[in-house]
Amino acid sequence: MKNTFWALIVAICLAAAVVLVPATASASNSILANEYHQMLSDFLTNCPNRVSGTSDMLDVADYLWGKFNEVGINTVRFQNVGDSQYDKNVIASIYAEKEKTIVIGAHYDTVEAEGANDNACGVVTLLQIAKRLVEQKHKLNFNVKLVAFAGEELGLLGSAYYVSQLTQNQRDNLALMINIDAVAAGDNLYVYCENKSTPLLNELLTQGQNQPVKLHSKPFSAGVYAFVDKWGYGYWEMAQNSDHTPFRLAGIPTALFFSGNYKGMFYGYVESSNVQNWTMNSAGDTLQSLQQNAPNFADKMATVAQMVCNLLTDESSVVAIEGAREHLTAGIVYNNDYASIAAFVVALIAIVGAVIYYKKLKKQAFVGVAEVKTPEVFTSPDVNDVFKF
């Protein structure tokens, strides 16, 4: 009887633990989501206009400088983007006395209106990462540069200029560039490194376990164009339209976080199965839209921030990061050059066929419907040419 009593007590305690622990975790996630929501709201209120090439960008840069200072980073500087008098990259540095450096970036300019998803959410996630890394500086395995880029919407101007100003030594010591762009509105949260599986991608997927939102790898070859090479990769796809691209073209490994949906449309990518979320680069990209149509947007931001912080402070990630250059996409198979070659051969055959057909038409035009005795093309008949009319 006594043993039965204690067994009953243990069973009740275990049942209580099963019920209460998830509730506690859920409450914790809710508190964290509210923090991201509030930060996003504050940013959009203080920086409502962020169109590159306008004087408003100066105010936004000053705001970001202040926010980096607030989390404890005093080594912040502006970098004018080329000859622009308004567009500035805002660069905050955390020096951990390491040999290698990681750049974490998010663009703060937008096309019009609020740009809540593209890319205010990325900027807020960047600021949260800055706050956490300052608190965990003693655990960092790399020096860190947190960069808010200008001019992304005008053609990756800020990131391209940043890369152009790096010395060769700085490029050699830049282990990885992490880009955060439009991570809020889509159906799924993706990470994209190369157009194939790599140890870095697998490490990111591992770090993405047990997070508020499940992390997916971008489907390999989805939306890849072999002969529309916009940037010089050797192939082109939608994922290249963001600030990691200039780094990748400089031979620096990259990881892009973004949210979307890889199904539908001819290139495989749509923003969401909910058309109300199709707001990118439009006046509909607002905080209100996120609240109504993407209720877990703050959880996605929190997931990205936690993953990046885990990646930079976990000793198990060092090998995958430092070995990432060995796995950059290269060669005829992965770059899809074979498709370009095939397209060239088909085009060549078509041209040759067109020339032959043209010659045939030219002959028919001269002789009408006559049957030509010889196959030679001529400009005037001679004694050897016989016609049947």
BALOBA-1460 file (C-alpha; in Angstrom, 3 decimals):
// residues 389
<rec num="1" residu="m" x="0.000" y="0.000" z="0.000"/>
<rec num="2" residu="k" x="2.847" y="2.361" z="0.933"/>
<rec num="3" residu="n" x="4.680" y="1.621" z="-2.348"/>
<rec num="4" residu="t" x="1.462" y="2.217" z="-4.270"/>
<rec num="5" residu="f" x="1.048" y="5.627" z="-2.606"/>
<rec num="6" residu="w" x="4.548" y="6.808" z="-3.534"/>
<rec num="7" residu="a" x="4.194" y="5.447" z="-7.050"/>
<rec num="8" residu="l" x="1.026" y="7.494" z="-7.395"/>
<rec num="9" residu="i" x="2.821" y="10.637" z="-6.156"/>
<rec num="10" residu="v" x="5.667" y="10.126" z="-8.666"/>
<rec num="11" residu="a" x="3.185" y="9.606" z="-11.491"/>
<rec num="12" residu="i" x="1.359" y="12.830" z="-10.601"/>
<rec num="13" residu="c" x="4.651" y="14.773" z="-10.535"/>
<rec num="14" residu="l" x="5.700" y="13.410" z="-13.917"/>
<rec num="15" residu="a" x="2.330" y="14.265" z="-15.405"/>
<rec num="16" residu="a" x="2.568" y="17.783" z="-14.016"/>
<rec num="17" residu="a" x="6.038" y="18.166" z="-15.527"/>
<rec num="18" residu="v" x="4.806" y="17.060" z="-18.946"/>
<rec num="19" residu="v" x="1.965" y="19.577" z="-18.807"/>
<rec num="20" residu="l" x="3.825" y="22.528" z="-17.292"/>
<rec num="21" residu="v" x="7.145" y="22.489" z="-19.154"/>
<rec num="22" residu="p" x="5.684" y="23.128" z="-22.624"/>
<rec num="23" residu="a" x="3.488" y="25.874" z="-21.183"/>
<rec num="24" residu="t" x="6.540" y="27.552" z="-19.661"/>
<rec num="25" residu="a" x="8.460" y="27.306" z="-22.920"/>
<rec num="26" residu="s" x="5.496" y="28.712" z="-24.800"/>
<rec num="27" residu="a" x="5.281" y="31.618" z="-22.402"/>
<rec num="28" residu="s" x="9.008" y="32.263" z="-22.818"/>
<rec num="29" residu="n" x="8.677" y="32.273" z="-26.603"/>
<rec num="30" residu="s" x="5.714" y="34.627" z="-26.317"/>
<rec num="31" residu="i" x="7.722" y="37.079" z="-24.215"/>
<rec num="32" residu="l" x="10.592" y="36.949" z="-26.709"/>
<rec num="33" residu="a" x="8.219" y="37.444" z="-29.640"/>
<rec num="34" residu="n" x="6.739" y="40.487" z="-27.931"/>
<rec num="35" residu="e" x="10.231" y="41.964" z="-27.553"/>
<rec num="36" residu="y" x="10.916" y="41.602" z="-31.286"/>
<rec num="37" residu="h" x="7.492" y="42.957" z="-32.114"/>
<rec num="38" residu="q" x="8.095" y="46.046" z="-29.985"/>
<rec num="39" residu="m" x="11.558" y="46.652" z="-31.454"/>
<rec num="40" residu="l" x="10.172" y="46.390" z="-34.987"/>
<rec num="41" residu="s" x="7.378" y="48.802" z="-34.155"/>
<rec num="42" residu="d" x="9.862" y="51.285" z="-32.650"/>
<rec num="43" residu="f" x="12.155" y="51.095" z="-35.672"/>
<rec num="44" residu="l" x="9.319" y="51.678" z="-38.138"/>
<rec num="45" residu="t" x="8.019" y="54.584" z="-36.051"/>
<rec num="46" residu="n" x="11.422" y="56.278" z="-35.789"/>
<rec num="47" residu="c" x="12.570" y="55.483" z="-39.331"/>
<rec num="48" residu="p" x="9.453" y="55.524" z="-41.538"/>
<rec num="49" residu="n" x="11.264" y="56.621" z="-44.717"/>
<rec num="50" residu="r" x="14.285" y="54.640" z="-45.866"/>
<rec num="51" residu="v" x="14.570" y="55.122" z="-49.616"/>
<rec num="52" residu="s" x="18.207" y="55.182" z="-50.762"/>
<rec num="53" residu="g" x="19.391" y="58.434" z="-52.257"/>
<rec num="54" residu="t" x="17.206" y="60.568" z="-49.981"/>
<rec num="55" residu="s" x="18.213" y="62.677" z="-46.980"/>
<rec num="56" residu="d" x="16.052" y="60.468" z="-44.721"/>
<rec num="57" residu="m" x="18.803" y="57.849" z="-44.898"/>
<rec num="58" residu="l" x="21.070" y="60.061" z="-42.792"/>
<rec num="59" residu="d" x="18.556" y="59.993" z="-39.950"/>
<rec num="60" residu="v" x="18.245" y="56.218" z="-40.179"/>
<rec num="61" residu="a" x="22.017" y="55.777" z="-40.058"/>
<rec num="62" residu="d" x="22.182" y="57.964" z="-36.938"/>
<rec num="63" residu="y" x="19.375" y="55.926" z="-35.347"/>
<rec num="64" residu="l" x="21.226" y="52.657" z="-35.988"/>
<rec num="65" residu="w" x="24.466" y="54.112" z="-34.631"/>
<rec num="66" residu="g" x="22.617" y="54.927" z="-31.405"/>
<rec num="67" residu="k" x="21.070" y="51.457" z="-31.189"/>
<rec num="68" residu="f" x="24.440" y="49.742" z="-31.555"/>
<rec num="69" residu="n" x="25.748" y="52.012" z="-28.802"/>
<rec num="70" residu="e" x="22.802" y="51.098" z="-26.568"/>
<rec num="71" residu="v" x="23.660" y="47.398" z="-26.652"/>
<rec num="72" residu="g" x="27.251" y="48.134" z="-25.686"/>
<rec num="73" residu="i" x="29.150" y="48.482" z="-28.975"/>
<rec num="74" residu="n" x="31.238" y="51.657" z="-29.026"/>
<rec num="75" residu="t" x="33.273" y="50.761" z="-32.114"/>
<rec num="76" residu="v" x="30.727" y="51.934" z="-34.690"/>
<rec num="77" residu="r" x="31.535" y="53.818" z="-37.875"/>
<rec num="78" residu="f" x="29.867" y="55.082" z="-41.023"/>
<rec num="79" residu="q" x="31.027" y="54.122" z="-44.494"/>
<rec num="80" residu="n" x="29.842" y="56.366" z="-47.325"/>
<rec num="81" residu="v" x="28.582" y="54.247" z="-50.216"/>
<rec num="82" residu="g" x="30.651" y="55.458" z="-53.134"/>
<rec num="83" residu="d" x="29.893" y="59.069" z="-54.010"/>
<rec num="84" residu="s" x="26.470" y="59.094" z="-52.375"/>
<rec num="85" residu="q" x="25.956" y="61.960" z="-49.936"/>
<rec num="86" residu="y" x="23.076" y="60.185" z="-48.190"/>
<rec num="87" residu="d" x="23.683" y="56.418" z="-48.250"/>
<rec num="88" residu="k" x="25.948" y="55.082" z="-45.524"/>
<rec num="89" residu="n" x="26.750" y="51.589" z="-44.322"/>
<rec num="90" residu="v" x="26.674" y="51.431" z="-40.519"/>
<rec num="91" residu="i" x="29.415" y="49.109" z="-39.259"/>
<rec num="92" residu="a" x="29.584" y="47.900" z="-35.643"/>
<rec num="93" residu="s" x="32.605" y="45.807" z="-34.632"/>
<rec num="94" residu="i" x="33.022" y="43.301" z="-31.810"/>
<rec num="95" residu="y" x="36.676" y="42.377" z="-31.392"/>
<rec num="96" residu="a" x="37.190" y="38.990" z="-29.769"/>
<rec num="97" residu="e" x="40.952" y="38.907" z="-30.436"/>
<rec num="98" residu="k" x="40.538" y="36.149" z="-33.018"/>
<rec num="99" residu="e" x="42.250" y="35.741" z="-36.382"/>
<rec num="100" residu="k" x="39.109" y="35.226" z="-38.449"/>
<rec num="101" residu="t" x="36.105" y="37.531" z="-38.813"/>
<rec num="102" residu="i" x="32.443" y="36.987" z="-39.616"/>
<rec num="103" residu="v" x="30.264" y="39.688" z="-41.196"/>
<rec num="104" residu="i" x="26.570" y="39.708" z="-40.318"/>
<rec num="105" residu="g" x="24.523" y="42.025" z="-42.499"/>
<rec num="106" residu="a" x="21.023" y="43.305" z="-43.214"/>
<rec num="107" residu="h" x="20.008" y="46.151" z="-45.519"/>
<rec num="108" residu="y" x="18.008" y="48.994" z="-44.022"/>
<rec num="109" residu="d" x="16.820" y="50.733" z="-47.183"/>
<rec num="110" residu="t" x="13.468" y="50.000" z="-48.760"/>
<rec num="111" residu="v" x="11.561" y="50.736" z="-51.949"/>
<rec num="112" residu="e" x="8.598" y="52.552" z="-50.492"/>
<rec num="113" residu="a" x="6.365" y="52.782" z="-47.428"/>
<rec num="114" residu="e" x="7.346" y="50.870" z="-44.295"/>
<rec num="115" residu="g" x="9.234" y="47.915" z="-45.720"/>
<rec num="116" residu="a" x="8.402" y="45.959" z="-42.564"/>
<rec num="117" residu="n" x="9.356" y="42.570" z="-43.978"/>
<rec num="118" residu="d" x="11.890" y="43.846" z="-46.523"/>
<rec num="119" residu="n" x="13.885" y="44.652" z="-44.534"/>
<rec num="120" residu="a" x="13.034" y="46.253" z="-41.208"/>
<rec num="121" residu="c" x="12.685" y="42.779" z="-39.725"/>
<rec num="122" residu="g" x="16.249" y="41.977" z="-40.814"/>
<rec num="123" residu="v" x="17.599" y="45.147" z="-39.198"/>
<rec num="124" residu="v" x="15.837" y="44.415" z="-35.896"/>
<rec num="125" residu="t" x="17.155" y="40.850" z="-35.980"/>
<rec num="126" residu="l" x="20.647" y="42.259" z="-36.569"/>
<rec num="127" residu="l" x="20.301" y="44.538" z="-33.526"/>
<rec num="128" residu="q" x="19.129" y="41.622" z="-31.392"/>
<rec num="129" residu="i" x="22.120" y="39.579" z="-32.520"/>
<rec num="130" residu="a" x="24.390" y="42.491" z="-31.591"/>
<rec num="131" residu="k" x="22.870" y="42.641" z="-28.113"/>
<rec num="132" residu="r" x="23.314" y="38.906" z="-27.521"/>
<rec num="133" residu="l" x="26.853" y="38.727" z="-28.878"/>
<rec num="134" residu="v" x="27.984" y="41.562" z="-26.632"/>
<rec num="135" residu="e" x="26.657" y="39.558" z="-23.682"/>
<rec num="136" residu="q" x="28.480" y="36.427" z="-24.932"/>
<rec num="137" residu="k" x="31.665" y="38.096" z="-26.128"/>
<rec num="138" residu="h" x="33.793" y="35.780" z="-23.972"/>
<rec num="139" residu="k" x="32.408" y="32.815" z="-25.933"/>
<rec num="140" residu="l" x="32.924" y="34.195" z="-29.449"/>
<rec num="141" residu="n" x="35.073" y="32.104" z="-31.776"/>
<rec num="142" residu="f" x="35.404" y="34.923" z="-34.324"/>
<rec num="143" residu="n" x="35.619" y="38.685" z="-34.507"/>
<rec num="144" residu="v" x="32.283" y="40.067" z="-35.665"/>
<rec num="145" residu="k" x="31.290" y="42.924" z="-37.983"/>
<rec num="146" residu="l" x="27.600" y="43.807" z="-37.862"/>
<rec num="147" residu="v" x="26.727" y="45.853" z="-40.948"/>
<rec num="148" residu="a" x="23.498" y="47.651" z="-41.788"/>
<rec num="149" residu="f" x="23.761" y="48.120" z="-45.564"/>
<rec num="150" residu="a" x="22.338" y="50.972" z="-47.624"/>
<rec num="151" residu="g" x="21.467" y="50.818" z="-51.313"/>
<rec num="152" residu="e" x="20.462" y="47.152" z="-51.545"/>
<rec num="153" residu="e" x="17.283" y="47.971" z="-53.431"/>
<rec num="154" residu="l" x="19.269" y="49.957" z="-56.012"/>
<rec num="155" residu="g" x="21.432" y="46.966" z="-56.915"/>
<rec num="156" residu="l" x="23.346" y="45.802" z="-53.807"/>
<rec num="157" residu="l" x="25.271" y="49.083" z="-53.777"/>
<rec num="158" residu="g" x="26.168" y="49.137" z="-50.091"/>
<rec num="159" residu="s" x="27.403" y="45.556" z="-49.865"/>
<rec num="160" residu="a" x="29.266" y="45.783" z="-53.168"/>
<rec num="161" residu="y" x="31.052" y="48.923" z="-51.989"/>
<rec num="162" residu="y" x="31.884" y="47.314" z="-48.637"/>
<rec num="163" residu="v" x="33.527" y="44.361" z="-50.383"/>
<rec num="164" residu="s" x="35.380" y="46.634" z="-52.813"/>
<rec num="165" residu="q" x="37.062" y="48.391" z="-49.889"/>
<rec num="166" residu="l" x="38.380" y="45.210" z="-48.261"/>
<rec num="167" residu="t" x="42.096" y="44.542" z="-48.541"/>
<rec num="168" residu="q" x="43.211" y="41.141" z="-49.755"/>
<rec num="169" residu="n" x="44.259" y="40.256" z="-46.210"/>
<rec num="170" residu="q" x="40.810" y="41.195" z="-44.905"/>
<rec num="171" residu="r" x="39.147" y="39.059" z="-47.573"/>
<rec num="172" residu="d" x="41.387" y="36.134" z="-46.716"/>
<rec num="173" residu="n" x="40.491" y="36.416" z="-43.024"/>
<rec num="174" residu="l" x="36.749" y="36.824" z="-43.616"/>
<rec num="175" residu="a" x="35.456" y="33.359" z="-42.806"/>
<rec num="176" residu="l" x="31.766" y="33.873" z="-43.523"/>
<rec num="177" residu="m" x="29.149" y="36.470" z="-44.428"/>
<rec num="178" residu="i" x="25.662" y="35.957" z="-42.936"/>
<rec num="179" residu="n" x="22.844" y="37.886" z="-44.607"/>
<rec num="180" residu="i" x="19.385" y="38.461" z="-43.110"/>
<rec num="181" residu="d" x="16.754" y="39.604" z="-45.589"/>
<rec num="182" residu="a" x="12.947" y="39.425" z="-45.526"/>
<rec num="183" residu="v" x="12.676" y="36.691" z="-42.896"/>
<rec num="184" residu="a" x="9.186" y="37.576" z="-41.652"/>
<rec num="185" residu="a" x="6.334" y="37.248" z="-44.141"/>
<rec num="186" residu="g" x="6.810" y="33.935" z="-45.970"/>
<rec num="187" residu="d" x="5.390" y="30.539" z="-45.103"/>
<rec num="188" residu="n" x="8.759" y="28.943" z="-44.346"/>
<rec num="189" residu="l" x="12.132" y="29.994" z="-42.985"/>
<rec num="190" residu="y" x="15.077" y="29.083" z="-45.212"/>
<rec num="191" residu="v" x="18.842" y="29.196" z="-45.101"/>
<rec num="192" residu="y" x="20.840" y="29.121" z="-48.327"/>
<rec num="193" residu="c" x="24.596" y="28.606" z="-48.632"/>
<rec num="194" residu="e" x="25.450" y="26.918" z="-51.924"/>
<rec num="195" residu="n" x="23.384" y="25.168" z="-54.543"/>
<rec num="196" residu="k" x="24.299" y="21.855" z="-52.899"/>
<rec num="197" residu="s" x="24.675" y="20.301" z="-49.475"/>
<rec num="198" residu="t" x="27.713" y="21.516" z="-47.488"/>
<rec num="199" residu="p" x="29.020" y="21.009" z="-43.932"/>
<rec num="200" residu="l" x="28.188" y="24.646" z="-43.190"/>
<rec num="201" residu="l" x="24.584" y="24.173" z="-44.284"/>
<rec num="202" residu="n" x="24.298" y="21.003" z="-42.213"/>
<rec num="203" residu="e" x="25.718" y="22.805" z="-39.185"/>
<rec num="204" residu="l" x="23.158" y="25.588" z="-39.595"/>
<rec num="205" residu="l" x="20.343" y="23.061" z="-39.853"/>
<rec num="206" residu="t" x="21.649" y="21.405" z="-36.685"/>
<rec num="207" residu="q" x="21.739" y="24.744" z="-34.881"/>
<rec num="208" residu="g" x="18.185" y="25.342" z="-36.102"/>
<rec num="209" residu="q" x="16.770" y="22.420" z="-34.173"/>
<rec num="210" residu="n" x="14.544" y="23.100" z="-31.160"/>
<rec num="211" residu="q" x="13.912" y="26.681" z="-32.276"/>
<rec num="212" residu="p" x="10.506" y="28.421" z="-32.337"/>
<rec num="213" residu="v" x="10.336" y="28.005" z="-36.131"/>
<rec num="214" residu="k" x="11.648" y="25.092" z="-38.184"/>
<rec num="215" residu="l" x="14.533" y="25.950" z="-40.505"/>
<rec num="216" residu="h" x="14.583" y="24.578" z="-44.054"/>
<rec num="217" residu="s" x="17.385" y="24.425" z="-46.578"/>
<rec num="218" residu="k" x="16.598" y="26.098" z="-49.878"/>
<rec num="219" residu="p" x="15.849" y="23.307" z="-52.378"/>
<rec num="220" residu="f" x="18.908" y="22.755" z="-54.538"/>
<rec num="221" residu="s" x="18.495" y="23.840" z="-58.154"/>
<rec num="222" residu="a" x="15.042" y="25.309" z="-57.449"/>
<rec num="223" residu="g" x="14.657" y="28.453" z="-59.491"/>
<rec num="224" residu="v" x="18.117" y="28.183" z="-61.081"/>
<rec num="225" residu="y" x="18.683" y="29.657" z="-64.556"/>
<rec num="226" residu="a" x="21.757" y="28.292" z="-66.269"/>
<rec num="227" residu="f" x="22.020" y="30.887" z="-69.036"/>
<rec num="228" residu="v" x="20.683" y="34.034" z="-67.341"/>
<rec num="229" residu="d" x="23.764" y="34.814" z="-65.284"/>
<rec num="230" residu="k" x="22.957" y="38.173" z="-63.725"/>
<rec num="231" residu="w" x="25.877" y="38.436" z="-61.291"/>
<rec num="232" residu="g" x="28.559" y="36.114" z="-62.604"/>
<rec num="233" residu="y" x="27.962" y="33.034" z="-60.489"/>
<rec num="234" residu="g" x="27.866" y="30.725" z="-63.489"/>
<rec num="235" residu="y" x="24.108" y="30.493" z="-62.960"/>
<rec num="236" residu="w" x="21.395" y="32.791" z="-61.613"/>
<rec num="237" residu="e" x="18.550" y="32.404" z="-59.143"/>
<rec num="238" residu="m" x="16.288" y="34.571" z="-57.004"/>
<rec num="239" residu="a" x="18.360" y="34.024" z="-53.859"/>
<rec num="240" residu="q" x="21.237" y="36.003" z="-55.400"/>
<rec num="241" residu="n" x="19.222" y="39.245" z="-55.239"/>
<rec num="242" residu="s" x="20.566" y="40.231" z="-51.833"/>
<rec num="243" residu="d" x="23.623" y="41.577" z="-50.053"/>
<rec num="244" residu="h" x="25.516" y="38.305" z="-49.641"/>
<rec num="245" residu="t" x="26.141" y="38.137" z="-53.400"/>
<rec num="246" residu="p" x="29.106" y="40.589" z="-53.628"/>
<rec num="247" residu="f" x="30.826" y="38.617" z="-50.851"/>
<rec num="248" residu="r" x="30.188" y="35.291" z="-52.564"/>
<rec num="249" residu="l" x="31.517" y="36.624" z="-55.861"/>
<rec num="250" residu="a" x="34.688" y="37.628" z="-53.987"/>
<rec num="251" residu="g" x="35.180" y="34.011" z="-52.925"/>
<rec num="252" residu="i" x="33.813" y="34.443" z="-49.397"/>
<rec num="253" residu="p" x="31.383" y="31.793" z="-48.072"/>
<rec num="254" residu="t" x="27.880" y="33.072" z="-47.377"/>
<rec num="255" residu="a" x="24.654" y="32.081" z="-45.655"/>
<rec num="256" residu="l" x="21.375" y="33.806" z="-46.484"/>
<rec num="257" residu="f" x="18.344" y="33.669" z="-44.182"/>
<rec num="258" residu="f" x="15.008" y="34.524" z="-45.764"/>
<rec num="259" residu="s" x="11.376" y="33.489" z="-45.648"/>
<rec num="260" residu="g" x="9.265" y="32.357" z="-48.555"/>
<rec num="261" residu="n" x="7.758" y="29.357" z="-50.220"/>
<rec num="262" residu="y" x="9.402" y="27.144" z="-52.834"/>
<rec num="263" residu="k" x="6.416" y="26.033" z="-54.831"/>
<rec num="264" residu="g" x="4.465" y="27.545" z="-57.652"/>
<rec num="265" residu="m" x="5.477" y="29.987" z="-60.383"/>
<rec num="266" residu="f" x="7.958" y="29.104" z="-63.094"/>
<rec num="267" residu="y" x="11.066" y="29.823" z="-61.001"/>
<rec num="268" residu="g" x="9.875" y="27.859" z="-57.976"/>
<rec num="269" residu="y" x="9.680" y="30.723" z="-55.476"/>
<rec num="270" residu="v" x="6.700" y="32.674" z="-54.206"/>
<rec num="271" residu="e" x="6.466" y="34.816" z="-51.104"/>
<rec num="272" residu="s" x="3.619" y="32.838" z="-49.562"/>
<rec num="273" residu="s" x="0.641" y="30.644" z="-50.353"/>
<rec num="274" residu="n" x="-1.395" y="33.505" z="-48.881"/>
<rec num="275" residu="v" x="-1.601" y="36.218" z="-51.532"/>
<rec num="276" residu="q" x="-2.094" y="38.781" z="-48.768"/>
<rec num="277" residu="n" x="1.588" y="38.213" z="-47.952"/>
<rec num="278" residu="w" x="2.723" y="39.155" z="-51.457"/>
<rec num="279" residu="t" x="3.841" y="42.573" z="-50.303"/>
<rec num="280" residu="m" x="7.554" y="42.719" z="-51.055"/>
<rec num="281" residu="n" x="8.652" y="45.992" z="-52.675"/>
<rec num="282" residu="s" x="5.158" y="47.398" z="-52.392"/>
<rec num="283" residu="a" x="3.181" y="49.810" z="-50.226"/>
<rec num="284" residu="g" x="1.545" y="46.774" z="-48.615"/>
<rec num="285" residu="d" x="4.741" y="45.753" z="-46.812"/>
<rec num="286" residu="t" x="3.641" y="47.048" z="-43.414"/>
<rec num="287" residu="l" x="3.667" y="45.972" z="-39.790"/>
<rec num="288" residu="q" x="-0.112" y="45.736" z="-39.908"/>
<rec num="289" residu="s" x="0.134" y="43.307" z="-42.804"/>
<rec num="290" residu="l" x="2.572" y="41.132" z="-40.854"/>
<rec num="291" residu="q" x="0.295" y="41.144" z="-37.823"/>
<rec num="292" residu="q" x="-2.718" y="40.119" z="-39.871"/>
<rec num="293" residu="n" x="-1.196" y="37.665" z="-42.334"/>
<rec num="294" residu="a" x="2.044" y="36.321" z="-40.790"/>
<rec num="295" residu="p" x="1.284" y="35.917" z="-37.084"/>
<rec num="296" residu="n" x="4.528" y="34.037" z="-36.310"/>
<rec num="297" residu="f" x="6.810" y="36.645" z="-37.916"/>
<rec num="298" residu="a" x="8.484" y="37.552" z="-34.607"/>
<rec num="299" residu="d" x="9.244" y="33.875" z="-33.929"/>
<rec num="300" residu="k" x="11.095" y="33.693" z="-37.249"/>
<rec num="301" residu="m" x="13.206" y="36.703" z="-36.325"/>
<rec num="302" residu="a" x="13.967" y="35.199" z="-32.910"/>
<rec num="303" residu="t" x="14.904" y="31.879" z="-34.514"/>
<rec num="304" residu="v" x="17.417" y="33.519" z="-36.870"/>
<rec num="305" residu="a" x="18.981" y="35.547" z="-34.053"/>
<rec num="306" residu="q" x="19.355" y="32.528" z="-31.789"/>
<rec num="307" residu="m" x="20.802" y="30.392" z="-34.563"/>
<rec num="308" residu="v" x="23.403" y="32.971" z="-35.561"/>
<rec num="309" residu="c" x="24.468" y="33.451" z="-31.959"/>
<rec num="310" residu="n" x="24.723" y="29.695" z="-31.470"/>
<rec num="311" residu="l" x="26.800" y="29.381" z="-34.623"/>
<rec num="312" residu="l" x="29.329" y="31.992" z="-33.488"/>
<rec num="313" residu="t" x="29.687" y="30.750" z="-29.912"/>
<rec num="314" residu="d" x="29.510" y="26.974" z="-30.338"/>
<rec num="315" residu="e" x="32.913" y="25.302" z="-30.651"/>
<rec num="316" residu="s" x="31.397" y="22.547" z="-32.788"/>
<rec num="317" residu="s" x="30.658" y="25.082" z="-35.538"/>
<rec num="318" residu="v" x="34.225" y="26.285" z="-36.017"/>
<rec num="319" residu="v" x="35.335" y="23.460" z="-38.304"/>
<rec num="320" residu="a" x="32.328" y="23.860" z="-40.620"/>
<rec num="321" residu="i" x="32.822" y="27.632" z="-40.848"/>
<rec num="322" residu="e" x="36.574" y="27.582" z="-41.384"/>
<rec num="323" residu="g" x="36.251" y="24.825" z="-43.985"/>
<rec num="324" residu="a" x="33.445" y="26.510" z="-45.914"/>
<rec num="325" residu="r" x="35.722" y="27.843" z="-48.675"/>
<rec num="326" residu="e" x="36.562" y="24.285" z="-49.682"/>
<rec num="327" residu="h" x="32.905" y="23.682" z="-50.509"/>
<rec num="328" residu="l" x="32.097" y="26.738" z="-52.578"/>
<rec num="329" residu="t" x="30.141" y="25.865" z="-55.691"/>
<rec num="330" residu="a" x="32.530" y="25.327" z="-58.590"/>
<rec num="331" residu="g" x="32.815" y="23.140" z="-61.661"/>
<rec num="332" residu="i" x="30.578" y="22.181" z="-64.537"/>
<rec num="333" residu="v" x="28.086" y="20.105" z="-62.549"/>
<rec num="334" residu="y" x="27.206" y="22.457" z="-59.746"/>
<rec num="335" residu="n" x="27.449" y="25.685" z="-61.708"/>
<rec num="336" residu="n" x="25.109" y="24.256" z="-64.337"/>
<rec num="337" residu="d" x="27.530" y="25.266" z="-67.097"/>
<rec num="338" residu="y" x="26.467" y="22.086" z="-68.850"/>
<rec num="339" residu="a" x="23.068" y="23.650" z="-69.440"/>
<rec num="340" residu="s" x="24.663" y="26.769" z="-70.891"/>
<rec num="341" residu="i" x="26.782" y="24.625" z="-73.208"/>
<rec num="342" residu="a" x="23.702" y="22.662" z="-74.276"/>
<rec num="343" residu="a" x="21.838" y="25.904" z="-74.936"/>
<rec num="344" residu="f" x="24.770" y="27.160" z="-77.037"/>
<rec num="345" residu="v" x="24.843" y="23.953" z="-79.104"/>
<rec num="346" residu="v" x="21.098" y="24.131" z="-79.707"/>
<rec num="347" residu="a" x="21.401" y="27.776" z="-80.731"/>
<rec num="348" residu="l" x="24.284" y="26.938" z="-83.090"/>
<rec num="349" residu="i" x="22.291" y="24.146" z="-84.716"/>
<rec num="350" residu="a" x="19.340" y="26.490" z="-85.104"/>
<rec num="351" residu="i" x="21.536" y="29.134" z="-86.780"/>
<rec num="352" residu="v" x="23.063" y="26.637" z="-89.180"/>
<rec num="353" residu="g" x="19.625" y="25.279" z="-89.984"/>
<rec num="354" residu="a" x="18.325" y="28.793" z="-90.574"/>
<rec num="355" residu="v" x="21.190" y="29.564" z="-92.972"/>
<rec num="356" residu="i" x="20.545" y="26.387" z="-94.972"/>
<rec num="357" residu="y" x="16.832" y="27.088" z="-95.070"/>
<rec num="358" residu="y" x="17.502" y="30.673" z="-96.156"/>
<rec num="359" residu="k" x="19.606" y="29.458" z="-99.087"/>
<rec num="360" residu="k" x="16.842" y="27.106" z="-100.081"/>
<rec num="361" residu="l" x="14.305" y="29.926" z="-99.994"/>
<rec num="362" residu="k" x="16.645" y="32.131" z="-102.028"/>
<rec num="363" residu="k" x="16.859" y="29.510" z="-104.757"/>
<rec num="364" residu="q" x="13.113" y="28.956" z="-104.767"/>
<rec num="365" residu="a" x="12.530" y="32.675" z="-105.014"/>
<rec num="366" residu="f" x="14.685" y="32.870" z="-108.156"/>
<rec num="367" residu="v" x="13.326" y="29.881" z="-110.036"/>
<rec num="368" residu="g" x="9.776" y="30.011" z="-108.808"/>
<rec num="369" residu="v" x="8.379" y="26.487" z="-108.739"/>
<rec num="370" residu="a" x="10.779" y="25.191" z="-111.331"/>
<rec num="371" residu="e" x="12.681" y="21.975" z="-110.731"/>
<rec num="372" residu="v" x="16.389" y="22.733" z="-110.605"/>
<rec num="373" residu="k" x="18.637" y="20.296" z="-112.367"/>
<rec num="374" residu="t" x="21.753" y="21.229" z="-110.361"/>
<rec num="375" residu="p" x="21.904" y="22.018" z="-106.622"/>
<rec num="376" residu="e" x="24.166" y="25.046" z="-107.061"/>
<rec num="377" residu="v" x="22.917" y="28.509" z="-106.149"/>
<rec num="378" residu="f" x="23.319" y="30.965" z="-109.046"/>
<rec num="379" residu="t" x="22.558" y="34.546" z="-109.934"/>
<rec num="380" residu="s" x="21.979" y="34.031" z="-113.628"/>
<rec num="381" residu="p" x="21.275" y="30.883" z="-115.693"/>
<rec num="382" residu="d" x="23.875" y="29.324" z="-117.942"/>
<rec num="383" residu="v" x="23.813" y="26.501" z="-120.465"/>
<rec num="384" residu="n" x="23.943" y="23.823" z="-117.774"/>
<rec num="385" residu="d" x="20.824" y="24.989" z="-116.007"/>
<rec num="386" residu="v" x="17.658" y="23.309" z="-117.258"/>
<rec num="387" residu="f" x="14.190" y="24.268" z="-116.092"/>
<rec num="388" residu="k" x="10.860" y="22.547" z="-116.303"/>
<rec num="389" residu="f" x="7.866" y="24.885" z="-116.322"/>
